[in-house]
């Protein structure tokens, strides 16, 4: 496993806009890449990409499904204001101060792109006390476009209107082993799964049972994996992010194995199997409880899928903001999954 190879995938996909509801560009990139690996991916009506990356030729209904989500936080244009600027509505959950001053791109319904910046309505420190005192909410903040416009009519001439999508620039960089970017939740995991698929295709990872992957498109709004097909699947591991917080044991260098999140505990036996692998491989890991968290595994169970579920992922700091992880966290997560795939617990 070459960590730089995984990082290249992460950088590429972090720089492809995919706010929930507009993921088609990243869907195409992943679909085409899986085809290059020799697989036969499918895209369902909700945009989820599913692929069988290993066929064991067994008929024991013992398949393993790995999921990661490709959708990210973002905005949708609520309206074009009288001054030509944009009032926005959030896609996903995050405090608006986390994206204050961020460069953005507006994606119109005709797929034109316009850049801009998200900021408070009156951002001049020399003009008022608003930069210090104003509440950060949708009424007090706006997208200012990089076009010359002082009216609603002038902006609308560019084809910009209510319902257009807005993506945040990733600002991807690597410094001293730390990977810093928006959207590491969950594009770090997507990069890991793509590398696993590539290595399985090359014969460098030798699974013991059928292996499936699904890349979901609506996790940030709660229903990403609700449309999966669980036929032939016994176990589902959602590969997402580990929460870095003072009340939680993981950090950016570890792989986190989640025992419980806001919806309840994960499967006891499947979680124990992951812990056993982490111990045997001497990985840097932690077993964690996330109080303010839900995953694609929860969505799959809520939709009625009869599978064992587990959750794991690299520790990522400042979740839903300008996030940070470390090469070691990525490597530990990759090694956990690669070794689990090659292990037969039955």
N, C-alpha and C positions, 0 to 999 in steps of 0.2 A: 504494500500500500504506500503510495506516494502522496504525502499530505498536500504537496503543491498541486497535484492533479485535482484533488477535491476542492482546493481553494480556487482553482481556475473555474470550475463549474459554479461555485458559490458566487464569485464575482460576476460571471456572465449573467446568471439569473437574477442577481440583486439589481442589475442595471437594466432589466426588462420590466417595464411598468406592469403591475398586475393587481391593482386594487380590486377588492371583491366586487364582482359584477362585470369587470373588464379584464379577463385573464387570457383572452384568445391568442395574444402574441406569445405568451409563455407556454400556453398549451401546444402551439405549433412547434416551438423549439424543442420541447421535451418529447413530443410525439415523433418528430423527425429523428431525434437522437436515438430513441429506443429502436426505431426502424434500422438505423445505422448499426446498432448492436446485433441486429439479426432477429429481433422480436416482432411480434404482431400486436401492437397496442391498439386499444379501442377508446373512443371518446363517447361517453353517454350523453343524454340530452341535457344534463346539468353541467357538462363540461369536464367531469372527472375523467382522468386518463387511467385506464386499467390495463395491466399487462401480466401475463404469466411468464416469469423469467426462468423457471425451471420446472420440467415435467419429470417426475420420478417414475412414471409408468405404473405407479401403484394406484389402487382404487379403494383406498381406506378412508377417504374423507378426512384426511389429517393435514390439510394444507395450512401454510403459514402466510398471512397477509401482513405486509408492511405498508404503512401509509405515511404520507407527509403532505402538507398543504402548500399550494403555490400562491394562494391569494394573500394579499397584505392589507394593512390599513390604508385608508385614503379618504377622499372626499367625493361627493357628488354635488354638482352645482344646484343650489336651491333656487336661486334666481339671479338675473342680471340686475344690479341696482341702478338707480337713476343716474348715479355718477359714473357708470360704466364698469364698475368693479363687481366682484362676485361674492354673493353670500353663499355659504357652503353648508352642507349637512355631512356629518361624519359617517364613514364606513368602518365599523368596528369600534372598540372601546379604548379610548385614550384621552388624557387631559390635553387640551388645546395648547397649553404652554410647551408641550413636548415638540410641537412642530412650528412654533412661532419663529419667524424669520427664515423658514425653510424655502428653498427653491422648489417649484412644482411645475408640472406640465398638465395642461388641460387637453383632454382627448375628446374631440367633438363626435357627434353622431355620424358625421361623414368621415371620421378618422383623420381630421386635421389636427395638428399639434401646435399649441401655443404655450410658451413658458411664462412664468410669473413668480411671485413671492407671496407667502401667507404671512400676514402681520396684523397688528391692531389697527383700527381705523385711523388713529392719530398717533403715529409712532415717533414724532419728533420730540426729543427730550427738551429742546429749546422752545417748544411751542406750548406745552402744557405738562401737567403732572400725570397724564394718562399712562405713560410708559411705566410709572411706578405703582399706580393705584388702580387702574382699570381692571375689572373682572374679565378674565379670558373666557369668553363664550361666543357663540355664533353671531350674536347681535353686535358685539364689539370688535369683531375681527373679520377680515376679508382677504380675498385673493386680488392682488394688484397685477394686472397683466402687462407683459412687455410689449404693449402696443400703445399707440397714441389714441386715447379715447377719453372723453369727458362726459359721455352720456350712454344710456342704455342702447339707443339706436345705433351709435357708432360701434359699440362692441358687437351687437347682433349682426352687423354687416360682415363680420368675420366668420359668421356661422356658429358663434358661441351662444348656448342657450341653456335653460334649465334641463337637468338630466344628464349633462355631460360629466364625464369622469375626470378625476384629478389624482395624479400620482405624485408621490414625494420622491425627490432625488435621493439616491441611496448614500452618496458620499462614501463609497467603499474604499477602504485603505487597510493595509497591514503594517503594523509597527511592532518590531521586537517580538514577533510571534502572536501578537494580539490582532484579531480580525475585528475591525470596527465598521459598522454599516447599519443603515436602516434595513429592516426586513430580514435580519438573520432568523427571526421568528417568521417563517419557518424554512427560509431558503437555505440555511445551513444544513438542515436535515435533507432537503431535496438534493443538494449536492452529494451528501453521503449516500443516499439511495441510488442516485444515478451511477456513482462509482461502484457500488455493490453490484448493480445490474451489469455493468460493463465487465467486472471481474468474473461474474458468473458466466457470462457469455464467452469469455476467453478461457474458461475452464480452470481459473485460478482459485475459485471457491467452489467446493463440491457439496451441494446441499444433500440432505438425507430425506427430504420430502418435497412435495410440490411447493413452490414459492411464487407468490403473487405480490404485485405492488399496485397501489392506487395513489395517484396524485390528485388531491381534492381541490375544489375551487371556491368553496363557501364556508371554510372553517371559521373565519373571523366573525361570521354572523350566526354560527351555531349549528349549521346543518350540512357541513361538508360531506361526511361519510354516511349520511342517512340513506343514500341511494346505492350503496355498494351491493354487489351480488356475493353473498357469503356461501354459495353452494360449493361444497368440497373443502371449506375452510373450517379448521378447528380453532386456530389461534390468530388473534389480531394484535399487532404491536403498533401503536401510534408513535411515530418518531417525530417529536416536537421539540420543545425547549425546556431545559431545567431552569427553574427560577432561582436567581442569585439574590439572597436577602439575608438579613442578620438572624432571622428566625428559622432559616433553612440551611441544611448542611452542605449543599453543593457550592461550587465556585466555577470560574470560567475554565479551569483546567480539568474538570471532572466530567464524567458521564453521570447523569442523574437517573435514578430508577424510582419512579413515583409509586408510592404505596396507596395514596388517597389524594383526590382533589375535591373540588367543591360539590361534585355529584356523588361522591362516595368512594369506597375502596376498589382497587383493581384486583383482578383475579389472584388469589393467594398462591396457587401452585405455579402459574405462569410467571408471576413476579419473582417467586423463589428460584425458578430456573434461570432467570436473568442474573439474579444475585449470585447464584452458584458459578455461572460463567465468569462474572466479574472477579470473584474471589480466586478462582482457579487460574485465571489469566493474569492475576495480580494487577488489575486495572485500577486506576484512581477513580473511585466512584463514591456515590452516597445514595442512601435510601431516604426519600423525602416525602413530605406532605405539603401539598399546595392548596391553600384555603381559598384562593381567588383565581380559579383556573378550571377550564373544561377542555376537552380534546375531541378529536374525530372518533376516538374509541367510544366515548360517551354517546355521540350522535348515532353511531352504528347500533349500539345496544338499545337506545331509545326508539330506534326505527324497527326493532323487533328481531335483529340478527342474533342468532344463537351461537355466540363465539366466546371464547375466553379472551379477556382483554388485558393489555399491559401498556405502560407508557414509559418511554425513555427519551433522552436527548442530551445534547451538550449543554452545560451550564452557560446561560446567556444573561449578562447584566443589563440593567436599565430596560427591561422588557417594554415593548411598544414605544420606545423612544429611540435615541441614537444608540444602538445596542453594541455590545462587545462580548466576544468570546475569545478563546485561545486555541492555537493549533493542537495543544494537548487534549482539550475537551473534544475537539472534532475527532482526533485520532482514537481516543478512548471509546467514543460512541461507535465509530466504524468497527473497531476491533470487537466490541461487545456483540454487535449484530453479525459480523462475519463468522465469529466463533459459534454463536448460537445457531446460525443456519446450518453449520456443519455438525452440530451435536444432535444425537438421537436420544430423547428423553423417554421414549416409549418402550 
